[in-house]
Amino acid sequence: MNHSKTYRQEIEGGYLWSPKKERGGRRSQFYDNLRIAAPGERIISYAKGRIISVGQVSDFSFTAMKPAEFRGTGENWSQEGWLLPVSWFRAEKATPIGSIILGLQPLLPEKYSPFNKIGLGTQKAYLAEISEAAFEFVLLSAGFGKASEIDFPAANLYGDFIAGQENKMQYFLETDQTLSETERCQSILARRGQGLFRRNVASIETMCRITTVKTPSFLIASHIKPWRLCSSSFERLDGNNGLLLTPHVDLLFDRGYISFDNDGAVIFSEKIKESELMLLGLRRTPLAPPLAFSPKQIPYLDYHRASVFLG
């Protein structure tokens, strides 16, 4: 992980953040790696020519706005990117990469390596995948010892970050003088699936598409494009941007473990185990024939599959 510009904020905050694409819209394997990283995997922090920390991924990444603590850093980065929760363990003393690069070079990958042939950080490299041998070599050379012996601090998880981001968005709405009092109030109520948003969703959706439960008191009005990421009050209140889901299905949908095709067929992420689905009382075969979504719902579903679903 080469994050010289933002390492202080990311290590203190317990995360990594990157744009989704390079400037100009091109995909980057170094950015895509945040989406690939899984809980329990380890990351070495490299910044300013030194090995600084080792981290452990604590949750899958998710779409998040660029952290406010970055301030003016990365002015050319898009505002929306991937946030990966990481529990960091900081070294007592940073290790210059130059002191270990000769032994490390033979262990690095030929493609998407974090360092070039002379030991400098590869241009545009952010999160790079390295072998277990390379990882262990860096840990031992930088004085961390064995990975299994590192006592990582308590981790922030998805819910911790989401609550913080939604609280900031709610404060912004509460102080936005361009909104009417009614629009402001309804936009905030929509955060919890209440008020006008729920009524709008209920005028389109009649039951949980997975469990087929129809009793209103058992259903949550869930945003398809997350409330915190909506670009306007219209999106936050649009009934086409919502589904009625039972609480456990709402949790899986919000976290990206399930999504839907445009024809209504449910999609399950490979990152949720079959045994866990069974314990939740869910199965991959539908209880009822899929019901196709309307044209107005499809743009929101496209966003969910691309930016929320853990494919």
SEROBA-575900 format. One record per residue (C-alpha): residue in one letter; residue number from 1; x, y, z. Coordinates in steps of 0.2 Angstrom, whole numbers. Layout:
<rs>
{type A seq NUM X X Y Y Z Z}
...
</rs>
This chain:
<rs>
{type M seq 1 X 0 Y 0 Z 0}
{type N seq 2 X 8 Y 16 Z -6}
{type H seq 3 X -2 Y 31 Z 1}
{type S seq 4 X 11 Y 44 Z 5}
{type K seq 5 X -2 Y 58 Z 2}
{type T seq 6 X -15 Y 52 Z 14}
{type Y seq 7 X -7 Y 39 Z 26}
{type R seq 8 X -9 Y 49 Z 42}
{type Q seq 9 X -27 Y 51 Z 39}
{type E seq 10 X -30 Y 33 Z 34}
{type I seq 11 X -20 Y 25 Z 48}
{type E seq 12 X -28 Y 37 Z 61}
{type G seq 13 X -45 Y 34 Z 54}
{type G seq 14 X -44 Y 15 Z 52}
{type Y seq 15 X -47 Y 13 Z 33}
{type L seq 16 X -40 Y 15 Z 15}
{type W seq 17 X -49 Y 26 Z 2}
{type S seq 18 X -46 Y 27 Z -16}
{type P seq 19 X -56 Y 34 Z -31}
{type K seq 20 X -65 Y 20 Z -42}
{type K seq 21 X -56 Y 25 Z -58}
{type E seq 22 X -41 Y 35 Z -64}
{type R seq 23 X -44 Y 53 Z -70}
{type G seq 24 X -52 Y 51 Z -87}
{type G seq 25 X -62 Y 36 Z -82}
{type R seq 26 X -49 Y 22 Z -85}
{type R seq 27 X -50 Y 7 Z -73}
{type S seq 28 X -35 Y 4 Z -62}
{type Q seq 29 X -30 Y -13 Z -55}
{type F seq 30 X -23 Y -4 Z -40}
{type Y seq 31 X -40 Y 4 Z -36}
{type D seq 32 X -49 Y -12 Z -40}
{type N seq 33 X -39 Y -21 Z -27}
{type L seq 34 X -48 Y -12 Z -13}
{type R seq 35 X -64 Y -20 Z -20}
{type I seq 36 X -56 Y -37 Z -20}
{type A seq 37 X -48 Y -37 Z -3}
{type A seq 38 X -57 Y -48 Z 10}
{type P seq 39 X -58 Y -47 Z 29}
{type G seq 40 X -43 Y -55 Z 38}
{type E seq 41 X -31 Y -51 Z 24}
{type R seq 42 X -15 Y -41 Z 28}
{type I seq 43 X -8 Y -25 Z 21}
{type I seq 44 X 9 Y -16 Z 23}
{type S seq 45 X 9 Y 3 Z 24}
{type Y seq 46 X 22 Y 12 Z 14}
{type A seq 47 X 24 Y 30 Z 13}
{type K seq 48 X 37 Y 43 Z 11}
{type G seq 49 X 50 Y 30 Z 7}
{type R seq 50 X 47 Y 20 Z 23}
{type I seq 51 X 38 Y 5 Z 29}
{type I seq 52 X 26 Y 12 Z 43}
{type S seq 53 X 13 Y 0 Z 48}
{type V seq 54 X 4 Y -16 Z 45}
{type G seq 55 X -14 Y -18 Z 44}
{type Q seq 56 X -28 Y -31 Z 44}
{type V seq 57 X -43 Y -29 Z 33}
{type S seq 58 X -58 Y -29 Z 45}
{type D seq 59 X -73 Y -28 Z 32}
{type F seq 60 X -77 Y -28 Z 14}
{type S seq 61 X -75 Y -11 Z 5}
{type F seq 62 X -90 Y 0 Z 1}
{type T seq 63 X -94 Y 15 Z -9}
{type A seq 64 X -90 Y 31 Z 1}
{type M seq 65 X -87 Y 49 Z -2}
{type K seq 66 X -69 Y 56 Z -1}
{type P seq 67 X -65 Y 58 Z 17}
{type A seq 68 X -67 Y 76 Z 23}
{type E seq 69 X -50 Y 75 Z 32}
{type F seq 70 X -41 Y 74 Z 16}
{type R seq 71 X -45 Y 92 Z 13}
{type G seq 72 X -36 Y 98 Z -2}
{type T seq 73 X -27 Y 82 Z -5}
{type G seq 74 X -31 Y 74 Z -22}
{type E seq 75 X -41 Y 88 Z -29}
{type N seq 76 X -41 Y 79 Z -46}
{type W seq 77 X -49 Y 63 Z -38}
{type S seq 78 X -67 Y 60 Z -40}
{type Q seq 79 X -78 Y 63 Z -24}
{type E seq 80 X -85 Y 45 Z -24}
{type G seq 81 X -73 Y 30 Z -21}
{type W seq 82 X -70 Y 14 Z -12}
{type L seq 83 X -67 Y 14 Z 7}
{type L seq 84 X -59 Y -2 Z 15}
{type P seq 85 X -60 Y -3 Z 34}
{type V seq 86 X -42 Y -8 Z 40}
{type S seq 87 X -36 Y -11 Z 58}
{type W seq 88 X -18 Y -3 Z 59}
{type F seq 89 X -3 Y -8 Z 69}
{type R seq 90 X 10 Y 5 Z 69}
{type A seq 91 X 29 Y 1 Z 69}
{type E seq 92 X 39 Y 7 Z 83}
{type K seq 93 X 52 Y 14 Z 70}
{type A seq 94 X 49 Y 16 Z 52}
{type T seq 95 X 60 Y 6 Z 40}
{type P seq 96 X 67 Y 15 Z 24}
{type I seq 97 X 63 Y 4 Z 9}
{type G seq 98 X 80 Y 6 Z 3}
{type S seq 99 X 87 Y -4 Z 17}
{type I seq 100 X 77 Y -20 Z 12}
{type I seq 101 X 74 Y -17 Z -7}
{type L seq 102 X 88 Y -29 Z -13}
{type G seq 103 X 81 Y -44 Z -4}
{type L seq 104 X 63 Y -39 Z -8}
{type Q seq 105 X 64 Y -36 Z -27}
{type P seq 106 X 66 Y -55 Z -32}
{type L seq 107 X 50 Y -58 Z -22}
{type L seq 108 X 39 Y -45 Z -31}
{type P seq 109 X 27 Y -48 Z -45}
{type E seq 110 X 32 Y -43 Z -63}
{type K seq 111 X 15 Y -35 Z -66}
{type Y seq 112 X 7 Y -22 Z -55}
{type S seq 113 X 22 Y -22 Z -43}
{type P seq 114 X 22 Y -9 Z -29}
{type F seq 115 X 40 Y -4 Z -33}
{type N seq 116 X 50 Y -1 Z -49}
{type K seq 117 X 67 Y -9 Z -53}
{type I seq 118 X 77 Y 4 Z -43}
{type G seq 119 X 66 Y 3 Z -28}
{type L seq 120 X 55 Y 18 Z -30}
{type G seq 121 X 36 Y 17 Z -28}
{type T seq 122 X 28 Y 13 Z -45}
{type Q seq 123 X 19 Y 27 Z -53}
{type K seq 124 X 0 Y 27 Z -49}
{type A seq 125 X 2 Y 12 Z -38}
{type Y seq 126 X -9 Y 12 Z -23}
{type L seq 127 X -14 Y -5 Z -16}
{type A seq 128 X -4 Y -19 Z -24}
{type E seq 129 X -5 Y -38 Z -22}
{type I seq 130 X 11 Y -47 Z -17}
{type S seq 131 X 16 Y -65 Z -12}
{type E seq 132 X 15 Y -72 Z 5}
{type A seq 133 X 34 Y -73 Z 4}
{type A seq 134 X 36 Y -55 Z 0}
{type F seq 135 X 24 Y -50 Z 14}
{type E seq 136 X 33 Y -61 Z 27}
{type F seq 137 X 50 Y -54 Z 21}
{type V seq 138 X 45 Y -36 Z 24}
{type L seq 139 X 37 Y -40 Z 41}
{type L seq 140 X 53 Y -48 Z 47}
{type S seq 141 X 64 Y -35 Z 39}
{type A seq 142 X 54 Y -21 Z 47}
{type G seq 143 X 54 Y -28 Z 64}
{type F seq 144 X 36 Y -33 Z 65}
{type G seq 145 X 39 Y -51 Z 68}
{type K seq 146 X 27 Y -65 Z 62}
{type A seq 147 X 10 Y -59 Z 56}
{type S seq 148 X 1 Y -71 Z 67}
{type E seq 149 X 10 Y -63 Z 82}
{type I seq 150 X 4 Y -45 Z 79}
{type D seq 151 X -10 Y -39 Z 91}
{type F seq 152 X -21 Y -28 Z 80}
{type P seq 153 X -32 Y -15 Z 88}
{type A seq 154 X -51 Y -16 Z 88}
{type A seq 155 X -57 Y -13 Z 71}
{type N seq 156 X -70 Y -1 Z 64}
{type L seq 157 X -83 Y -10 Z 53}
{type Y seq 158 X -95 Y -5 Z 39}
{type G seq 159 X -108 Y 1 Z 51}
{type D seq 160 X -97 Y 13 Z 61}
{type F seq 161 X -91 Y 22 Z 45}
{type I seq 162 X -109 Y 22 Z 38}
{type A seq 163 X -116 Y 30 Z 53}
{type G seq 164 X -103 Y 44 Z 53}
{type Q seq 165 X -106 Y 48 Z 35}
{type E seq 166 X -124 Y 48 Z 37}
{type N seq 167 X -123 Y 59 Z 52}
{type K seq 168 X -113 Y 72 Z 42}
{type M seq 169 X -125 Y 71 Z 27}
{type Q seq 170 X -140 Y 74 Z 39}
{type Y seq 171 X -131 Y 89 Z 47}
{type F seq 172 X -128 Y 96 Z 29}
{type L seq 173 X -147 Y 94 Z 25}
{type E seq 174 X -152 Y 102 Z 42}
{type T seq 175 X -142 Y 117 Z 38}
{type D seq 176 X -145 Y 118 Z 19}
{type Q seq 177 X -155 Y 134 Z 16}
{type T seq 178 X -159 Y 130 Z -2}
{type L seq 179 X -172 Y 117 Z 4}
{type S seq 180 X -189 Y 121 Z 11}
{type E seq 181 X -193 Y 115 Z 28}
{type T seq 182 X -204 Y 101 Z 22}
{type E seq 183 X -191 Y 95 Z 9}
{type R seq 184 X -178 Y 95 Z 23}
{type C seq 185 X -188 Y 86 Z 35}
{type Q seq 186 X -194 Y 73 Z 23}
{type S seq 187 X -176 Y 70 Z 16}
{type I seq 188 X -170 Y 67 Z 34}
{type L seq 189 X -185 Y 55 Z 38}
{type A seq 190 X -180 Y 45 Z 22}
{type R seq 191 X -164 Y 41 Z 30}
{type R seq 192 X -173 Y 28 Z 41}
{type G seq 193 X -186 Y 23 Z 27}
{type Q seq 194 X -199 Y 34 Z 35}
{type G seq 195 X -211 Y 48 Z 30}
{type L seq 196 X -214 Y 52 Z 12}
{type F seq 197 X -201 Y 40 Z 5}
{type R seq 198 X -209 Y 25 Z 13}
{type R seq 199 X -226 Y 30 Z 6}
{type N seq 200 X -219 Y 33 Z -11}
{type V seq 201 X -210 Y 16 Z -11}
{type A seq 202 X -226 Y 7 Z -5}
{type S seq 203 X -236 Y 14 Z -20}
{type I seq 204 X -224 Y 4 Z -31}
{type E seq 205 X -218 Y -11 Z -21}
{type T seq 206 X -231 Y -22 Z -12}
{type M seq 207 X -220 Y -35 Z -3}
{type C seq 208 X -202 Y -41 Z 0}
{type R seq 209 X -196 Y -48 Z -16}
{type I seq 210 X -186 Y -62 Z -8}
{type T seq 211 X -197 Y -68 Z 7}
{type T seq 212 X -214 Y -63 Z -1}
{type V seq 213 X -219 Y -55 Z 16}
{type K seq 214 X -233 Y -42 Z 13}
{type T seq 215 X -237 Y -36 Z 31}
{type P seq 216 X -232 Y -18 Z 31}
{type S seq 217 X -226 Y -18 Z 49}
{type F seq 218 X -213 Y -31 Z 45}
{type L seq 219 X -206 Y -22 Z 30}
{type I seq 220 X -192 Y -8 Z 29}
{type A seq 221 X -192 Y 4 Z 15}
{type S seq 222 X -174 Y 2 Z 9}
{type H seq 223 X -165 Y 14 Z -3}
{type I seq 224 X -158 Y 5 Z -19}
{type K seq 225 X -145 Y 19 Z -21}
{type P seq 226 X -140 Y 22 Z -3}
{type W seq 227 X -147 Y 38 Z 5}
{type R seq 228 X -130 Y 45 Z 9}
{type L seq 229 X -125 Y 44 Z -9}
{type C seq 230 X -140 Y 52 Z -17}
{type S seq 231 X -136 Y 67 Z -26}
{type S seq 232 X -153 Y 76 Z -23}
{type S seq 233 X -168 Y 77 Z -12}
{type F seq 234 X -177 Y 70 Z -27}
{type E seq 235 X -167 Y 54 Z -27}
{type R seq 236 X -169 Y 52 Z -8}
{type L seq 237 X -188 Y 53 Z -9}
{type D seq 238 X -191 Y 44 Z -26}
{type G seq 239 X -201 Y 29 Z -23}
{type N seq 240 X -192 Y 21 Z -38}
{type N seq 241 X -176 Y 21 Z -28}
{type G seq 242 X -183 Y 10 Z -15}
{type L seq 243 X -189 Y -8 Z -10}
{type L seq 244 X -199 Y -15 Z 4}
{type L seq 245 X -188 Y -28 Z 12}
{type T seq 246 X -189 Y -38 Z 28}
{type P seq 247 X -176 Y -33 Z 41}
{type H seq 248 X -163 Y -46 Z 38}
{type V seq 249 X -165 Y -45 Z 19}
{type D seq 250 X -163 Y -26 Z 20}
{type L seq 251 X -147 Y -28 Z 29}
{type L seq 252 X -140 Y -40 Z 16}
{type F seq 253 X -146 Y -28 Z 2}
{type D seq 254 X -139 Y -13 Z 10}
{type R seq 255 X -122 Y -21 Z 13}
{type G seq 256 X -121 Y -28 Z -5}
{type Y seq 257 X -123 Y -47 Z -2}
{type I seq 258 X -138 Y -47 Z -13}
{type S seq 259 X -145 Y -37 Z -28}
{type F seq 260 X -157 Y -39 Z -42}
{type D seq 261 X -156 Y -41 Z -61}
{type N seq 262 X -168 Y -29 Z -71}
{type D seq 263 X -180 Y -44 Z -74}
{type G seq 264 X -182 Y -46 Z -55}
{type A seq 265 X -171 Y -61 Z -52}
{type V seq 266 X -161 Y -60 Z -36}
{type I seq 267 X -142 Y -61 Z -36}
{type F seq 268 X -132 Y -68 Z -22}
{type S seq 269 X -114 Y -63 Z -19}
{type E seq 270 X -101 Y -76 Z -18}
{type K seq 271 X -95 Y -68 Z -2}
{type I seq 272 X -110 Y -75 Z 8}
{type K seq 273 X -109 Y -93 Z 13}
{type E seq 274 X -123 Y -105 Z 9}
{type S seq 275 X -123 Y -110 Z 27}
{type E seq 276 X -126 Y -92 Z 32}
{type L seq 277 X -141 Y -91 Z 20}
{type M seq 278 X -148 Y -106 Z 27}
{type L seq 279 X -147 Y -99 Z 45}
{type L seq 280 X -155 Y -83 Z 39}
{type G seq 281 X -170 Y -94 Z 32}
{type L seq 282 X -165 Y -89 Z 14}
{type R seq 283 X -162 Y -99 Z -1}
{type R seq 284 X -156 Y -96 Z -19}
{type T seq 285 X -172 Y -103 Z -27}
{type P seq 286 X -186 Y -89 Z -27}
{type L seq 287 X -202 Y -92 Z -17}
{type A seq 288 X -211 Y -83 Z -31}
{type P seq 289 X -208 Y -79 Z -50}
{type P seq 290 X -197 Y -64 Z -52}
{type L seq 291 X -206 Y -48 Z -56}
{type A seq 292 X -197 Y -36 Z -68}
{type F seq 293 X -193 Y -19 Z -62}
{type S seq 294 X -200 Y -3 Z -71}
{type P seq 295 X -189 Y 7 Z -82}
{type K seq 296 X -188 Y 21 Z -69}
{type Q seq 297 X -181 Y 8 Z -56}
{type I seq 298 X -168 Y 1 Z -67}
{type P seq 299 X -155 Y 16 Z -66}
{type Y seq 300 X -155 Y 14 Z -47}
{type L seq 301 X -152 Y -5 Z -49}
{type D seq 302 X -138 Y -2 Z -61}
{type Y seq 303 X -130 Y 9 Z -48}
{type H seq 304 X -133 Y -4 Z -34}
{type R seq 305 X -125 Y -18 Z -44}
{type A seq 306 X -110 Y -7 Z -49}
{type S seq 307 X -107 Y 1 Z -33}
{type V seq 308 X -115 Y -8 Z -19}
{type F seq 309 X -116 Y -27 Z -23}
{type L seq 310 X -101 Y -37 Z -18}
{type G seq 311 X -99 Y -47 Z -34}
</rs>
